Amino acid sequence: MTTKTSKHVAASRRTVLKGIGAGAAALAMPNIARAQAGTIKIGFITPGTGPMALFGETDGFAVDRIKKLLANGLEVNGETYDVEIIVKDSQSDSNRAAEVAGDLILNDGVHLLMPASTTPTITAAADQAELFETPCISAGAPWQAIIFPRGGQDNPFNWTYHFFWGLDEALNTFVGLWNTIETNRKVGMLFPQNIDGETWGNEDYGLPSPTRAAGFEVIKPGYFQPRTNDFTAQISTFKQGGCDIVGGIAFVDDFKTFVNQCNQQGYHPKAMTMAAALLFPSAVEAMGDLGNGMSSEVWWTPAFPFKSSLTGQVSRDIADDWEAETNRQWTQPLGYSHALWEVAIDALKRSGNPLDKAAVRDALKTTDMQTLVGPVNFNTGPHPNVSTTPIFGGQWVPGEKWMYDLKIVDNSVNQLFEPEQKMKILPWAS
């Protein structure tokens, strides 16, 4: 294990997110015992600490598995290369992500940059990859949030590629969930004052547009400041508007505060569907009884019918490995923590020369493969730097082995399999 020290590089953007823990500040995997064709250096950036650490919770698990898989090197075009993986913690902060990305490129000389997840981590790192002409692969954030704020709607990027579902698909999943229950079709929308909130709350391509198009009335108060202790203004607006539904995006601590204050102030809508905050079992458990019936988008579950291109395991196998090794419930980013390495290693193998950044970039661009989270193909769009992956609608219900289980209740966007059960209104509104 080697320790790398961050130095310089201009930073940009705002904050937010989480990951695999402080131990990921610097993790390297060199195999230097043999005379090899060279050493492939990979810079891996995860939101290991800070408000978005849950998004990176599974990254260390995946890195450890890749270390074992590549213990004898990686064969490319008949030659074997050592692989060094340098892990940096973005601390859920875009400025920090930009700093460590620049450090990895300029000082460590990485051949491939991998910002694992979350908008602040990815966008800041991807900007550095474009600036310093280094191939970059990412996942774990709606593609519009990675492409549009960086000006990619008009001009494709040269070095950065991203696979994940799109905002449009997530938003239509929300609408699909709400269409399955009886309500007055009034939706109160909750968005933080940050890049994610501004993207999800955008009137042109955010949540308000498809919600109105589906015949719902939208009530949208002002953006809230992350880590606020008072949601009275938003709750009062939703109560006055008679909103049977609350939808939007928030992170765990903020949403927990919001839900508790809704309960205290006697506001009990029939559905709460929140991106980000309701992805994780630990976050739902933290709300106690109030977590029952909360709904969210679903990125990945053990029910996904795809195999790993690296290990041949199906999703259930990898979820079981995680639970056995950590004694914690599987969590949605696990599938992407694994799939990101599938895409990276596939591109390195196809590059012909993994020490040539342009060759690795060109291999990423032509990716067309099956992964644990589904197909990844940058030839089919919807954007030259993007491949979309499946998404479903889910609801948290009381579980057997764990406090809550996430059940798929809507497949209106992707019909890979039937819903496991029907959406129900929140118990406090019954």
C-alpha positions in Angstrom: 0.0 0.0 0.0 1.4 3.4 -0.9 0.2 6.7 0.3 -0.2 9.6 -2.1 -0.4 13.2 -1.1 -2.6 15.8 -2.7 -1.0 18.9 -4.0 -2.5 21.5 -6.3 -4.8 22.1 -9.3 -7.5 24.7 -9.7 -10.9 23.7 -8.3 -14.5 24.5 -9.2 -18.2 23.9 -8.3 -20.1 23.3 -5.1 -20.4 20.5 -2.6 -22.3 17.4 -1.5 -22.0 13.5 -1.2 -20.4 10.4 0.6 -18.4 7.1 0.3 -16.2 4.3 1.5 -14.5 5.8 4.6 -11.4 7.6 5.5 -9.2 4.6 4.9 -9.6 5.1 1.2 -7.6 8.3 1.2 -4.8 6.5 -0.6 -4.8 2.9 -1.6 -2.4 1.5 -4.2 -2.0 -2.0 -5.7 1.4 -2.5 -7.4 2.7 -5.9 -8.5 6.4 -5.2 -8.9 7.9 -8.6 -8.4 7.8 -9.6 -12.1 9.3 -7.9 -15.1 6.2 -6.7 -16.9 5.3 -4.7 -20.0 4.7 -1.7 -17.7 2.4 -0.5 -14.9 -1.1 0.8 -15.6 -2.0 3.5 -13.1 -5.7 4.0 -12.3 -6.9 6.9 -10.2 -10.1 6.0 -8.4 -12.0 8.9 -6.6 -14.8 8.1 -4.2 -17.0 10.2 -1.9 -15.5 8.3 1.1 -16.4 10.8 3.8 -18.8 13.7 4.1 -22.5 14.0 3.6 -22.6 11.6 0.6 -20.5 8.8 2.0 -23.3 6.2 1.7 -22.9 6.5 -2.1 -19.3 5.3 -1.8 -19.9 2.7 1.0 -19.4 -0.2 -1.4 -16.4 1.1 -3.3 -13.8 -0.3 -1.0 -15.4 -3.7 -1.2 -15.2 -3.6 -5.0 -11.6 -2.3 -5.1 -10.5 -5.2 -2.8 -12.1 -7.7 -5.2 -10.4 -6.1 -8.2 -7.1 -6.2 -6.4 -7.4 -9.9 -6.0 -8.6 -10.4 -9.6 -5.6 -8.5 -10.9 -3.0 -9.8 -8.5 -1.1 -11.3 -11.4 -1.5 -8.3 -13.7 -3.7 -7.6 -16.7 -3.0 -9.2 -20.1 -3.4 -6.8 -23.0 -2.6 -7.7 -26.6 -0.4 -10.6 -25.4 1.6 -8.7 -22.8 1.0 -8.6 -19.1 0.9 -5.2 -17.2 1.0 -4.5 -13.5 -1.9 -2.5 -12.2 -1.7 0.2 -9.6 -4.9 1.5 -8.2 -4.7 4.8 -6.3 -7.8 5.6 -4.3 -8.6 9.2 -3.2 -11.4 10.5 -1.0 -13.3 13.4 -2.5 -14.8 14.1 0.9 -18.1 14.7 -0.8 -16.7 18.0 -2.0 -16.4 19.2 -5.6 -13.3 21.4 -4.8 -11.6 18.4 -3.1 -12.6 16.2 -6.1 -11.0 18.6 -8.5 -7.8 18.8 -6.4 -7.3 15.1 -6.1 -8.2 14.5 -9.8 -5.5 17.0 -10.8 -3.0 15.4 -8.4 -3.7 12.0 -9.8 -3.2 13.1 -13.4 -0.3 15.5 -13.0 1.7 14.0 -10.1 0.8 10.3 -10.1 0.5 10.0 -13.9 -2.6 7.9 -14.0 -3.6 6.4 -17.4 -7.3 6.2 -16.5 -9.4 8.3 -14.0 -12.5 6.8 -12.3 -14.7 9.2 -10.3 -17.0 6.5 -8.8 -20.2 8.3 -8.1 -22.2 11.4 -7.2 -22.5 14.6 -9.2 -20.0 16.9 -7.3 -17.3 14.2 -7.3 -17.8 13.2 -11.0 -18.2 16.7 -12.6 -15.2 18.2 -10.9 -13.0 15.2 -11.7 -14.3 15.0 -15.3 -13.5 18.6 -15.8 -9.9 17.9 -14.8 -9.8 14.9 -17.1 -10.9 17.0 -20.1 -8.4 19.8 -19.2 -5.5 17.4 -18.9 -6.6 15.0 -21.6 -7.0 11.8 -19.5 -9.6 9.2 -20.2 -12.3 9.1 -17.5 -15.2 6.7 -16.8 -17.9 7.3 -14.2 -21.3 6.1 -13.1 -23.7 6.7 -10.2 -25.3 10.1 -11.1 -28.1 11.0 -13.6 -26.3 11.6 -16.9 -27.8 15.1 -17.5 -26.4 16.3 -14.2 -22.9 15.3 -15.4 -23.3 16.5 -19.0 -25.4 19.7 -19.0 -23.8 21.8 -16.3 -20.4 21.3 -18.0 -21.7 22.5 -21.4 -22.0 19.1 -23.0 -25.5 19.6 -24.4 -23.9 21.5 -27.3 -20.5 19.9 -27.7 -19.5 16.3 -26.9 -16.6 15.7 -24.6 -13.3 14.2 -25.8 -12.2 12.3 -22.7 -15.1 11.7 -20.3 -17.7 8.9 -20.5 -20.5 8.1 -18.1 -23.1 5.3 -17.8 -26.3 5.6 -15.7 -29.9 6.3 -16.2 -31.2 9.7 -17.1 -33.2 12.3 -15.3 -36.0 11.8 -17.7 -36.2 8.1 -16.9 -36.0 8.7 -13.1 -38.7 11.4 -13.4 -41.0 9.2 -15.4 -40.4 6.5 -12.7 -41.6 8.9 -10.1 -44.7 9.7 -12.1 -45.2 6.0 -12.6 -45.2 5.4 -8.9 -47.7 8.2 -8.2 -50.0 7.0 -10.9 -50.5 3.7 -9.0 -52.2 5.2 -6.0 -55.3 7.3 -5.4 -54.4 10.9 -4.7 -55.6 14.4 -5.4 -52.7 14.6 -7.9 -51.1 17.6 -6.2 -47.3 17.2 -5.8 -45.1 19.3 -3.5 -41.5 19.4 -4.7 -38.5 19.5 -2.4 -35.1 20.5 -3.8 -31.8 21.6 -2.2 -29.8 24.7 -3.3 -27.0 22.7 -5.0 -26.2 21.3 -8.4 -28.4 18.2 -7.9 -31.3 20.2 -6.6 -31.0 22.7 -9.4 -30.9 19.9 -12.0 -33.8 18.0 -10.6 -35.8 21.2 -10.1 -35.1 22.6 -13.5 -38.4 23.6 -15.2 -37.3 22.4 -18.7 -35.7 19.0 -18.0 -36.3 18.4 -14.3 -39.1 16.8 -12.3 -41.7 19.5 -12.7 -42.0 19.0 -16.5 -43.0 15.3 -16.8 -45.1 15.7 -13.6 -47.2 18.4 -15.1 -47.3 16.6 -18.5 -48.9 13.6 -16.6 -51.7 15.7 -15.3 -50.4 16.5 -11.8 -50.4 19.9 -10.2 -46.9 21.0 -9.1 -46.3 23.2 -6.0 -42.7 24.2 -5.8 -41.5 26.4 -2.9 -38.0 27.9 -2.9 -34.9 25.7 -2.7 -33.7 24.8 0.8 -30.2 25.2 2.1 -28.5 21.9 2.7 -28.2 20.9 6.3 -30.9 23.3 7.4 -32.7 22.7 10.7 -36.0 24.2 9.7 -38.4 23.1 6.9 -41.3 25.0 8.2 -41.6 27.2 5.1 -41.7 24.2 2.7 -44.1 22.2 4.9 -46.5 25.2 5.3 -46.5 25.6 1.5 -47.3 21.9 0.9 -50.0 21.9 3.6 -51.6 25.1 2.1 -51.5 23.5 -1.3 -53.1 20.3 -0.1 -50.3 18.2 -1.5 -51.0 14.5 -1.3 -47.5 13.7 -2.7 -44.0 15.0 -2.0 -41.3 14.4 -4.5 -37.8 15.6 -5.2 -34.2 15.0 -4.2 -32.5 15.4 -0.8 -29.7 13.8 1.1 -30.2 11.6 4.1 -29.8 14.0 7.0 -31.9 16.7 5.4 -34.7 14.3 4.5 -34.8 12.8 7.9 -35.2 16.3 9.4 -37.9 17.1 6.9 -39.9 13.9 7.6 -39.7 14.4 11.4 -40.9 18.0 11.1 -43.7 16.9 8.8 -44.9 14.5 11.4 -44.5 17.0 14.2 -46.5 19.6 12.2 -49.2 17.2 11.3 -48.5 17.0 7.6 -49.1 13.5 6.4 -49.1 13.1 2.6 -50.0 9.8 1.0 -46.6 9.4 -0.7 -43.1 10.6 -0.3 -40.8 9.8 -3.2 -37.3 11.1 -2.8 -34.2 10.6 -4.9 -30.9 10.0 -3.1 -32.1 10.0 0.5 -34.1 6.8 0.2 -31.6 4.7 -1.7 -30.0 3.2 1.4 -31.4 0.8 4.0 -29.4 2.5 6.8 -31.0 5.8 5.9 -34.5 4.4 5.9 -33.9 2.5 9.2 -32.7 5.8 10.7 -36.2 7.2 10.3 -37.6 4.4 12.4 -41.3 3.7 11.9 -41.5 6.7 9.6 -39.4 4.9 7.0 -42.2 2.4 6.3 -43.7 3.0 2.9 -41.2 5.6 1.6 -40.5 5.3 -2.1 -37.6 6.0 -4.4 -35.9 5.2 -7.7 -34.2 1.8 -7.9 -30.8 1.6 -9.6 -30.0 -2.0 -9.0 -31.1 -4.9 -6.9 -30.1 -8.5 -6.5 -33.0 -9.4 -8.8 -31.2 -7.9 -11.8 -30.8 -10.7 -14.4 -27.3 -9.9 -15.5 -23.9 -11.5 -15.0 -20.6 -9.9 -14.2 -18.2 -9.9 -17.2 -15.3 -10.2 -14.7 -16.4 -13.0 -12.3 -19.5 -14.6 -14.0 -21.5 -13.9 -10.8 -25.1 -12.8 -10.9 -26.4 -9.9 -8.9 -27.7 -12.1 -6.1 -24.2 -13.7 -5.7 -22.5 -10.3 -5.2 -25.2 -9.1 -2.8 -24.8 -12.3 -0.8 -21.0 -11.8 -0.7 -21.4 -8.3 0.5 -23.8 -9.2 3.3 -21.6 -12.2 4.4 -18.4 -10.1 4.5 -19.8 -6.9 6.0 -22.9 -8.2 8.0 -24.7 -5.2 6.4 -27.7 -5.2 4.0 -27.0 -4.9 0.3 -27.2 -1.4 -1.0 -27.9 -0.1 -4.5 -24.5 1.4 -5.3 -23.0 -2.1 -4.9 -24.0 -3.0 -8.5 -22.3 0.1 -9.9 -19.2 -0.2 -7.8 -18.7 -3.5 -9.5 -19.9 -2.6 -13.0 -17.6 0.5 -13.2 -14.6 -1.9 -13.0 -16.1 -4.1 -15.7 -16.2 -1.2 -18.1 -12.7 0.1 -17.1 -11.0 -3.3 -17.5 -12.8 -4.0 -20.7 -11.6 -0.7 -22.2 -8.0 -1.3 -21.0 -8.0 -4.7 -22.6 -9.3 -3.5 -25.9 -7.1 -0.5 -26.0 -4.1 -2.5 -27.4 -1.8 -0.2 -25.4 -3.2 0.7 -21.9 -0.4 3.1 -21.3 -1.6 5.2 -24.3 -4.3 7.6 -23.0 -5.7 8.2 -26.4 -6.0 4.5 -27.1 -7.8 3.9 -23.8 -10.1 6.9 -24.6 -10.9 5.4 -28.0 -11.6 2.0 -26.4 -14.0 3.6 -23.9 -15.8 5.4 -26.7 -16.5 2.1 -28.5 -17.7 0.2 -25.4 -20.5 -2.3 -26.1 -20.9 -4.9 -23.4 -23.1 -6.5 -20.7 -22.4 -5.7 -17.1 -23.9 -6.5 -13.7 -26.2 -3.5 -14.1 -27.1 -4.1 -17.7 -25.8 -3.2 -21.1 -23.3 -0.4 -21.5 -23.0 0.9 -25.1 -21.6 4.4 -25.9 -22.6 4.0 -29.6 -26.3 4.3 -29.0 -26.6 7.5 -27.0 -28.7 9.4 -26.0 -25.5 11.5 -25.9 -22.1 10.7 -27.4 -20.5 10.5 -23.9 -23.4 8.6 -22.3 -24.9 5.1 -22.0 -28.1 4.7 -20.1 -28.9 1.8 -17.7 -32.2 0.4 -16.3 -34.2 2.1 -13.5 -37.4 1.0 -11.6 -39.6 2.4 -8.9 -39.4 0.9 -5.4 -41.0 1.1 -2.0 -39.5 0.3 1.4 -41.6 -2.3 3.4 -41.1 -4.2 6.7 -38.6 -6.9 6.0 -37.7 -10.4 7.5 -33.9 -10.5 7.7 -33.6 -6.7 7.8 -35.7 -3.9 9.2 -36.9 -2.9 5.7 -36.7 -4.4 2.3 -36.8 -2.5 -1.0 -39.5 -3.9 -3.2 -39.9 -3.0 -6.9 -43.4 -1.7 -7.4 -43.2 0.0 -10.8 -41.7 -1.1 -14.1 -43.2 1.5 -16.3 -39.8 2.7 -17.6 -38.1 -0.7 -17.9 -39.9 -4.0 -18.3 -37.1 -6.4 -17.4 -39.3 -8.1 -14.9 -42.7 -7.6 -13.2 -43.1 -5.6 -10.0 -42.8 -7.6 -6.8 -45.9 -5.9 -5.3 -48.2 -2.9 -5.6 -47.4 0.6 -4.3 -49.2 1.4 -1.0 -50.0 4.8 0.6 -47.9 5.8 3.6 -49.2 4.2 6.9 -49.5 7.7 8.5 -52.0 8.7 5.9 -54.1 5.5 6.1 
